[in-house]
Amino acid sequence: MSNSLISVQIIPKTERVEDVIPAVDAAIKVIDDAGVKYEVHPLETTMEGELSTLLAIIEKMNEKMVELGCVNVITQVKILYQPSGITMDTLTEKYR
């Protein structure tokens, strides 16, 4: 069972505002390529997995933004670490 949930919001600094959405899409693709469970929400994406794995994904997301030509990146992160195990469904099942 996963021990962490991490919600991440990537805000890349691009030369043109129109370039932000493709950059965010590329960041989400980094998550998808990593093979962890995730959900995209309007203001952030939540991942489920092992803490060290998820933090490494966030590092790759930031590196991808620089590869795409972003001058810098603001990354906002929320972490729920629960060694006994945690899933997104555990926290949201009553709302579904």
N, C-alpha and C positions, 0 to 999 in steps of 0.2 A: 504494500500500500504506500502511496505517496506521503511524504512528510511535510509538504509545503504547497501553498497556493501563493502565487505572485501575480499581482496586477501591475501592468506596465503601460505607461504612456510615453511614446517617443515624439518629441517635438523637434524636428530637424530644421536647422537654419539653411534655407535655400535662397538662391539669388532672386527667384520669382515665386510668388505665392502659389502659382499654378503647379509648381514642382513638388509641393508638400505631399499631396495625396499619393502620387506614385512612389515617393520615398517611404511613406508609411506602409503602403502595400508591400514594398520590398522588405521592410522590417517584419511584417506579419509572415511573409514567405520564409524568413529565417526560422521563425517559430515552427511553421508547418514542416519545413525540411528536417527539423530536429526530431520530429515524431512524437512530441509530447501532447497530451490532451490540452486543448485550449478552447476558449470562447472569445470571440470578438464582440465587444460592446461599443456603443457610440463614442465613449470617451477614453476607453482603455481596453486592453486585452488581458484576460486572466489565464494563466498557465497552471497546470497541476503536475507535480513531480517531485524529484529529490532536489533539495535546496541547491546543492553544488551544481547540478545539471542546469537548473533554471537560471542561476546567476551567470553561468557560462554562455547561455543563450542570449542574455541581455548584453553581455560583452560583445558577442558576434553581431547583434543588432546595431550597436553603436558603431562598430567597425564598418558595417555595411553602409551606414549613412555617410561616413567619410569617403568610402570607395565611390559613392555616387556623387561626390563633390560637395557635400555639405560642409560648411565652415565649422560648425559645431552642432552639438545635439544636447537638448535638455531631456533627461530621462527621469520620469517620476515613477517611483516604485513603492508598492505596498506589499509587505510580506507577512503571511501567516505561517509560522513554523510550529508544527505539532508532531513531535517525535513518535507519538503513538499512532499517527496516521490521520489523514484528512483528505476529503474530496470536495469538489465544487458542489456535487449533489447533496452532500451532508448539510451544507449551509443553505441550500436553496430549494430542497425538495418540497417543503411545505407551501411554496409559492407556485408550484407547477401543477 
